């Protein structure tokens, strides 16, 4: 086990968490006016209406797949009758690849939109460009390891036997660095690219994800009532003000 392994898999994850949490708190405290997606829908909306739902809903599926794959031990799924082959087919082929493709397609269209629309491109900062490159790289490497695993089938690398236990060991502050030593390179690149993305997360427009309006799903209905007992369907608009009314106001 080399010093590089110790740093990458035993030290860097905690550095990422400290920067992610600390940077988010700092951003919220000192840059609340900048806590926004800086929406460019005003400049162009047709492509955005297509790409944004694909990306965001796809990311929900990708996030859910990572939670299941990394947090739920293999022994638990086998205990309820889900074999590794069943998990591989259901997780990678049926869910992983479709959600990944939807997310990647949405991101590609959003990048295409920013590059081809002059107004949107003019509103794109260097910070945005770096963020898009890292986000694209992380998703692309994630798709690559998913596709490779799918083609290799049951004989491919079982990340639930090394990466998942290593990830869970981080939560008890006893990182099992040795588990990551023989992990294939493509998996390591995907993880490191995600680390870099999370380090920069608080300082980009991605920070808006921490204030998603989930409360909209649970708030009560808003009931609208007319004022003054007026019946719906009446005449709309401003009431005319006569000359006598204006003169009385001026007195």
C-alpha positions as CSV (number, residue, x, y, z in Angstrom):
1,X,0.0,0.0,0.0
2,X,1.6,3.2,-1.2
3,X,1.5,6.7,0.2
4,X,-0.5,7.7,-2.9
5,X,-3.1,5.1,-2.0
6,X,-3.3,6.3,1.5
7,X,-3.8,9.9,0.3
8,X,-6.4,9.1,-2.4
9,X,-8.5,6.7,-0.5
10,X,-7.8,7.5,3.2
11,X,-7.3,11.3,3.3
12,X,-8.8,12.9,0.2
13,X,-12.4,11.8,0.9
14,X,-12.3,13.7,4.2
15,X,-10.7,16.7,2.5
16,X,-13.5,16.7,0.0
17,X,-16.2,16.6,2.7
18,X,-14.6,19.5,4.6
19,X,-14.4,21.6,1.5
20,X,-17.9,20.7,0.4
21,X,-19.5,21.4,3.8
22,X,-17.3,24.4,4.7
23,X,-17.5,25.9,1.2
24,X,-21.3,25.6,1.2
25,X,-21.6,27.3,4.6
26,X,-19.3,30.1,3.5
27,X,-21.2,30.5,0.2
28,X,-24.5,30.7,2.1
29,X,-23.1,33.2,4.6
30,X,-21.3,35.6,2.3
31,X,-22.8,35.1,-1.1
32,X,-26.5,34.5,-0.8
33,X,-27.2,36.8,-3.8
34,X,-25.0,34.5,-5.9
35,X,-26.7,31.4,-4.7
36,X,-28.6,30.8,-7.9
37,X,-28.5,28.8,-11.1
38,X,-28.2,32.1,-13.1
39,X,-31.0,30.8,-15.3
40,X,-30.7,31.6,-19.0
41,X,-34.2,30.6,-19.9
42,X,-34.9,34.3,-20.8
43,X,-32.4,34.0,-23.7
44,X,-33.5,30.5,-25.0
45,X,-36.2,28.2,-23.7
46,X,-37.0,25.5,-26.3
47,X,-33.8,23.4,-25.9
48,X,-33.8,24.1,-22.1
49,X,-37.3,22.7,-21.7
50,X,-36.1,19.5,-23.3
51,X,-32.7,19.2,-21.8
52,X,-33.3,20.3,-18.2
53,X,-35.9,17.6,-17.2
54,X,-33.7,14.9,-18.9
55,X,-30.7,15.9,-16.9
56,X,-32.4,16.5,-13.5
57,X,-34.6,13.4,-13.5
58,X,-31.8,11.3,-14.9
59,X,-29.6,12.5,-12.0
60,X,-32.2,11.4,-9.5
61,X,-32.0,7.9,-10.9
62,X,-28.2,7.9,-11.0
63,X,-28.1,9.2,-7.4
64,X,-30.5,6.5,-6.3
65,X,-28.4,3.8,-8.0
66,X,-25.3,5.0,-6.3
67,X,-27.0,5.0,-2.9
68,X,-28.2,1.4,-3.4
69,X,-24.9,0.1,-4.8
70,X,-22.6,1.8,-2.2
71,X,-24.7,1.8,0.9
72,X,-26.5,-1.6,0.9
73,X,-24.1,-4.5,1.5
74,X,-24.1,-7.4,-0.9
75,X,-25.0,-9.8,1.9
76,X,-28.2,-7.9,2.6
77,X,-29.5,-8.3,-1.0
78,X,-28.5,-11.9,-1.1
79,X,-30.4,-12.5,2.2
80,X,-33.7,-11.4,0.6
81,X,-33.1,-13.6,-2.4
82,X,-31.4,-11.2,-4.9
83,X,-28.4,-12.9,-6.3
84,X,-25.4,-11.0,-7.7
85,X,-26.5,-11.8,-11.3
86,X,-30.0,-10.5,-10.6
87,X,-28.6,-7.3,-9.1
88,X,-26.2,-6.9,-12.0
89,X,-29.0,-7.2,-14.6
90,X,-31.4,-5.0,-12.7
91,X,-29.0,-2.4,-11.5
92,X,-26.6,-2.0,-14.4
93,X,-28.6,-3.0,-17.5
94,X,-32.2,-2.1,-16.6
95,X,-31.6,1.0,-14.5
96,X,-28.0,2.2,-14.6
97,X,-27.5,2.5,-18.3
98,X,-30.9,4.1,-19.2
99,X,-30.6,6.7,-16.4
100,X,-27.0,7.4,-17.3
101,X,-27.9,7.9,-21.0
102,X,-30.8,10.2,-20.1
103,X,-28.5,12.3,-17.9
104,X,-25.7,12.4,-20.4
105,X,-28.1,13.3,-23.2
106,X,-29.6,16.2,-21.2
107,X,-26.2,17.5,-20.3
108,X,-25.0,17.3,-23.9
109,X,-28.0,19.3,-25.1
110,X,-27.4,21.9,-22.4
111,X,-23.8,22.3,-23.4
112,X,-24.7,22.4,-27.1
113,X,-27.3,25.1,-26.3
114,X,-24.7,27.2,-24.4
115,X,-22.2,26.9,-27.2
116,X,-24.5,27.7,-30.1
117,X,-26.7,30.4,-28.6
118,X,-24.8,33.7,-28.6
119,X,-26.7,35.2,-25.7
120,X,-26.4,32.1,-23.5
121,X,-22.8,31.7,-24.3
122,X,-22.1,35.4,-23.4
123,X,-23.6,34.7,-20.0
124,X,-21.4,31.6,-19.5
125,X,-18.5,32.2,-17.1
126,X,-15.2,30.5,-16.9
127,X,-16.5,28.9,-13.7
128,X,-19.4,27.5,-15.7
129,X,-17.1,26.0,-18.3
130,X,-14.9,24.2,-15.8
131,X,-18.0,22.9,-14.0
132,X,-19.5,21.6,-17.2
133,X,-16.2,19.8,-18.2
134,X,-15.9,18.1,-14.8
135,X,-19.6,17.2,-14.7
136,X,-19.4,15.7,-18.2
137,X,-16.2,13.8,-17.4
138,X,-17.7,12.4,-14.2
139,X,-20.9,11.2,-15.9
140,X,-19.0,9.9,-18.9
141,X,-16.6,7.8,-16.8
142,X,-19.5,6.6,-14.8
143,X,-21.3,5.5,-17.9
144,X,-18.0,3.8,-19.1
145,X,-17.7,1.6,-16.0
146,X,-21.4,0.7,-16.2
147,X,-21.2,-0.3,-19.8
148,X,-17.9,-2.2,-19.3
149,X,-19.4,-4.1,-16.3
150,X,-22.5,-4.8,-18.3
151,X,-20.5,-6.4,-21.2
152,X,-18.3,-8.3,-18.8
153,X,-21.3,-9.8,-17.1
154,X,-20.8,-11.9,-13.9
155,X,-17.1,-12.3,-14.7
156,X,-16.4,-8.6,-14.5
157,X,-15.3,-6.6,-11.6
158,X,-17.6,-6.7,-8.6
159,X,-17.4,-3.2,-7.1
160,X,-19.7,-4.3,-4.2
161,X,-16.8,-6.4,-2.9
162,X,-14.3,-3.6,-2.6
163,X,-15.5,-0.1,-3.5
164,X,-18.7,-0.4,-1.5
165,X,-17.1,-1.6,1.7
166,X,-14.4,1.0,1.4
167,X,-17.0,3.7,1.0
168,X,-18.9,2.6,4.0
169,X,-15.7,2.4,6.1
170,X,-15.3,6.1,5.6
171,X,-18.4,6.8,7.7
172,X,-16.8,5.1,10.8
173,X,-13.5,6.9,10.2
174,X,-11.7,3.6,9.6
175,X,-11.0,3.8,5.9
176,X,-10.0,0.4,4.5
177,X,-7.6,1.7,2.0
178,X,-6.3,-1.7,1.0
179,X,-9.6,-2.6,-0.6
180,X,-9.0,0.0,-3.3
181,X,-5.5,-1.3,-4.3
182,X,-6.7,-3.7,-7.0
183,X,-9.7,-1.7,-8.2
184,X,-9.6,-1.3,-12.0
185,X,-8.3,2.1,-13.3
186,X,-11.6,3.2,-14.9
187,X,-13.4,2.9,-11.5
188,X,-10.6,5.0,-9.8
189,X,-10.8,7.7,-12.5
190,X,-14.5,7.9,-12.0
191,X,-14.2,8.3,-8.2
192,X,-11.4,10.9,-8.5
193,X,-13.3,13.0,-11.0
194,X,-16.3,12.9,-8.6
195,X,-14.0,14.1,-5.8
196,X,-12.8,17.1,-7.9
197,X,-16.4,17.9,-8.8
198,X,-17.5,17.9,-5.2
199,X,-14.6,20.1,-4.2
200,X,-15.7,22.7,-6.7
201,X,-19.4,22.2,-6.1
202,X,-19.9,24.9,-3.5
203,X,-18.3,27.5,-5.7
204,X,-20.4,26.8,-8.8
205,X,-24.0,27.1,-9.8
206,X,-24.4,23.5,-8.7
207,X,-24.8,24.7,-5.1
208,X,-28.5,25.5,-5.9
209,X,-29.1,21.7,-5.5
210,X,-28.9,22.1,-1.7
211,X,-31.8,24.5,-1.7
212,X,-34.1,22.6,-4.1
213,X,-37.8,23.5,-3.2
214,X,-38.7,20.0,-2.0
215,X,-41.2,21.6,0.4
216,X,-43.4,22.3,-2.6
217,X,-44.3,18.6,-2.6
218,X,-45.7,18.7,1.0
219,X,-47.1,22.2,1.4
220,X,-51.0,22.5,1.6
221,X,-53.0,23.7,-1.4
222,X,-53.3,27.5,-1.9
223,X,-57.0,28.5,-1.9
224,X,-57.8,31.6,-3.9
225,X,-60.9,33.6,-2.9
226,X,-62.4,36.7,-4.4
227,X,-62.5,39.9,-2.4
228,X,-65.6,41.8,-1.4
229,X,-68.0,39.0,-2.2
230,X,-67.6,39.5,-5.9
231,X,-68.6,36.5,-8.1
232,X,-66.0,35.0,-10.4
233,X,-66.3,35.9,-14.0
234,X,-67.0,39.6,-13.4
235,X,-65.4,42.4,-15.5
236,X,-61.7,42.6,-15.1
237,X,-59.5,45.7,-15.2
238,X,-59.2,49.0,-13.5
239,X,-62.2,51.0,-12.7
240,X,-62.4,54.3,-14.6
241,X,-61.8,57.4,-12.5
242,X,-64.0,60.3,-13.5
243,X,-63.1,64.0,-13.6
244,X,-65.1,64.7,-10.5
245,X,-63.2,62.0,-8.6
246,X,-59.8,63.5,-9.6
247,X,-60.9,67.0,-8.6
248,X,-62.1,65.8,-5.2
249,X,-58.7,64.1,-4.6
250,X,-56.9,67.3,-5.5
251,X,-58.8,69.4,-3.0
